[in-house]
Amino acid sequence: MSIMLRPARGLVRLLAMVLLVSGGALALAEPVQAYRRSTVGVVPGSAFLQPEDLGGVAGRQVDDEYAKYLRPPLPGGAARYRSQASLRAEGTIVIDYPTADFHTTLVEHVGTYRGAGAARYLRELRRALPRCGGRTDEVGQWTVVRTGVAGRDSLLIRLRERWEYPDGQPLTHTTYVIVARVGRAVVVLADLGWEYASGNRATIQRLIGPALRRAATLGRAEV
């Protein structure tokens, strides 16, 4: 199945990068606002990666639309994920993260679920993403690269999208995403790359451990 060209997504992300550079750092002591429903609570900033985890940089709050397709990933359509009815609280930050070559854009989403909702979401996600061939939907092509990358309930996913450069030349953009559960929380950590450049799986594999340790504090506090 072919993937539709999505030039608008590349343009939106490019504009978002400009805003990210000019906007300053997020005060992580403030709660990150949930984007989906007014009945869903907020996740405190302490549950996200902190400057000491990120070489001194800090994350920023995001608006309602930024990287919505990763908050959390629902490949194949939201109707497949009954677990989302048990979502209790959520939040998202975006990080301008320095790399050896330049810098990249990381998105971290944390959601907490009632009961067994977090484990159910991971089961639904695994079923939606068969290892052979992955799944192609209106966002792009989702493929499981590795399981167990950050514990038993975790997946490393590659998302490929068809974009266009401003001159109309096509390109394939790759985002790497880790989805992992810790208790009743699910952490999504993605490297979107910068402008038209693809992300790097090694970056999120290095940071998912600290991200899960931060999210694990939600089990010891009321959210």
Secondary structure, 3 states (H helix, E strand, C coil): CCCCCCHHHHHHHHHHHHHHHHCCCCCCCCCECCCCCCCCEEECHHHCCCHHHCCCCCCEECCCCCCCCECCECCCCHHHCHHHHHEEEEEEEEEEEECCCCEEEEEEEEEEECCCHHHHHHHHHHHHCCCCCCEECCCCEEEEEEECCCCCCEEEEEEEEEEECCCCCEEEEEEEEEEEEECCEEEEEEEEECCCCCCCHHHHHHHHHHHHHHHHHHHHCCC
